[in-house]
Structure formats: structure tokens, C-alpha cells
């Protein structure tokens, strides 16, 4: 009985969310903004989140470098700054993932609507042209989402390594402990370099996708 209630509640939530999304699309269409436009906007937002995350992970790496290069001073301040950079990195990563999910949501809705509208054509030539455009748009989108997700997958290992080091420092604020972390820096730097590289690819692919969609 409890499981049935849970399933009913989940179904209600999903229906409400779907209804909210439908209402959102309808409201946007009233002012001339269609799913295609929303997709472009969300790709732009995803690109911006990637750019911001790039800078944040660079800042976190620089702060970690400052910690392992410790040569006197107040260790607690260095630790607090690293903790802050780690927290900001987690937030940046969550924003990147949220932006990607929003891109996926509107793309699914756009392509579903587009497929349905193809069945409404009476002019076969126009239908064929629209179908060809749908196929090319889907191809470009697959290239885009692949690069976005590739960069996204790079973030958890980096965050995990940063968290391990932050936790270790929390209970070992001394020069000896700092020395033991020096070997960690190279691995974290390598992973962040790969993350930055893949984010740059995602940013470039986003720019290409936006440019093609803007051509009409």
C-alpha cells in the first residue's frame, strides 16, 4: 500500500512538472519565442557555465599549489581558502550539470514536436525539406551533447581528489602533512588540465551549434 502511495505521489509530481513545462512553452510562444529559440538560449547558458567553471577550477588548482608550496605563514588561512575554492568548484560543477540537463530537456521536446509536425504536411516537398533540416539539426545536437557530457564526466574525479586533500588538511595542519601532499598536486593538475581542455572543446562546439541554429 505504501509503495502504491509513493508511486501515485511520484506520478502527480511528474504530471505537475510536465504541466509547468508545457505552460512555460505556451507562454513563451505567446511572445514569439519557440522551443528552437529556447534551445539556443540554453546552449548559450551551458557555454557560459563551462567558461565560469574553467576559471573556478583554475583558481582551485592555484590555491592548492599555494598550499603545497607552503613556506611559512598561517596554515589555517591557506586551508580556509582551499576549502572555499573547493566549495565554489562544487557549485560550479553543479551549475554545469544543471545547464546540460536543461539543454537535454528542451532538445527532446523540440525534436518530439518537430517529428509530430512532419505528419501534418500536405506538401511533400516542404515536408522533405523540413525532415532533412531536422536530421541535420539532430546530428549537430549529438555532436554538441557528446562534448558537453565528456567535459561533465571530467569533473567528479577532480572534485573527489580536491575533497580528499581538503579533508586531510582539515586534521593535519602542519608542515609535514603539507609535504606529503606535494605528490598529489601533479595528478590533480593533470586532471584539471584535461577538464579545461574538454570544456574548451564543449565551448567551441556550443559556438558552432549556436551559429548554425542562428542561420535559420
N, C-alpha and C positions, 0 to 999 in steps of 0.2 A: 504493500500500500504506500509506504513512504517513497519507494522508488518511482511509483506512478505519479505521485505528487511532484517529485523533483523533475520528472520528465515534462509534466504539464507546465510547471513554472518556467523551465528552460524554453519550451515551445512558445510560451507567452512572451518571454523576453526577446526571443529571436523575431517573432512577429512584430513586436513593437519597434525593434531596431530596423527591420526591413521597411516598416511603415514610415519611420522617421527619414530613412534614406530616400524613399520614394517621394515623400513630401518635400525633401530638400531639392531633389532633382526638378520637381514640378515648379517649385518657387524660383529656381534659377532659370528655368526655361521661360518663365513669365517675363523675365528681364533680358531674354535673348542669350543666355549663357547655357550651352548644351554640354552633354557629357564629354564630347570631344574637347571643349574648352576647359572643362574641369580637369580632365586628364592632363592636359598641358600644364595647367596651374600646379597640379600636384607633383608632376615631374620636376617642375622648377623648384618647388619646396623641398623635394627629396634631394635635388642637387645642392641646394643651399645648406641643408643639414649635413651633407657629406663634406662640404667645404668647411663648415664650422667644426665638425668632428676631426677633420685633418689637423686643424690648428690646435684643438684641445689635446689630442694625443701627442702632438709635438711638444706642447707645454708640459705634459705629464712626463714625457721622456727627459726633457731638460731638467725638470725638478728631481727626477730620480738620479740623473747624472750628478746633480749638485750634492745629493745625499751621499752617493758612493765616493765622491771626491772630497768628502769632509776632511777638513784640515784645521780643526779648531772652531770654536763658536758654540752656539746654543743648539744642541741636537734636537731638543723638543720643538723648536721653531721650524727646523727643517722637516721634522716628521709631520707637523701640523700642515705645512704647505703641501707635502706629498699627499697626505690624506685628502686635502682639499682638491688637489688635481685629480686624484683617483675618483672622488665623488662626482666631480664635473665630467669626467670621462664616462662614467656610468650613465649620467644624464644625457650626454651627447649621443651615446650608443643607443639608448632607448628612443631618442628622438629620430635617429636614422631609421631604426626598425619600424617605428610608428608611421613614418612618412612612406616607407616602402609598402606597408600594408595598405595604406590609403590609395597608393597608386594601383595596387593589385585590385582593390575593391572596385574602383571606378572603371578600370580597364575591362574587368569581367562584365560589368553592367553595360558598358558601351558596346562590346562585341556581341553580347546577347541581343541587345536592342537592334544592332545593325543586321545580324543574321535574320531576325524576325522581319525586319523591314524589307529584306530582299524578296520575301514571299509576296509582297504587296504590289510589286511592279507589274504593269501590263505591257510595258515596252521592254522587250527582251534585250535590246541593245544597251539601254540605260542600266538594266539590271546587271548585265555582264560587266559594264564599266564599274559599277559600284562594288560588285563582288571582287573584281580584280584589285580595287583600291583597298578593300577590307583585307585581302590576303597579304598585300604588301605592308599594310599597317601592322598586321599581326606579326609579320616577320621582323619588322623593326622593333616592335614591342618585345618580342622574345629575346632579341639581342640586348635590349635595354635591361630587362628584368634579370637576365643572367648576370650581367656585370654588377648590378646593384646587389644581388644576393651573394655574389662572390666576395664583394667587399664586406658585406654584412657578416659573413662567416669568419672573417679575419678578426673581428672584434672580441668575441668571447675568450679566446686564448690569451690575448693581450690583457684584458681585464682580469682574468684569473691570475696571471703572473704578477700583475701590479698589486692585486689584493693580497697575494701570498707575502709579498715583500712588505706591504704596509702592516699586515698583521704581525709579521716577525719583528719589525721595528718597534711596534707598539710596546712590546715587552722586553726589548733588548736595545735600549737607547744607550749604547756605548761604542767606543771606537773599534773595539774588537769585532762586535757584531757588524758594524759598517763594513769592515774589511772583508768579512765573509760574504757580503752581498755584491762585491765587485764583479765576481764571475757571473752574476745574474744579469748585469747590465747589457752585456753583449747579446744575449739571447733575446731580451726584451727589445733592444734596439733593432735587431734583425726582424722580429715580428712586426714592429711598428713600421719599419721601412716597407715591408710587404703590404701592410694595411694601407699606408699612404699611397703606394703605387696602384693598388687595386681601386682605391677611392678616386684617384685621378682618372683611371680608365672609366669608372662609372660616371664621373662628372662630364668627361668628353662625350661619352655615349648619350648622356642626357641632353647635352647641347645639340648633338646630331638629330636626336629624336624630335626635340622641340622645333628645330629648324625645318625638318621635313613636314611636321604636322602644321606648321605655320604657312607652308607653301599652298595649303588647301587641297 
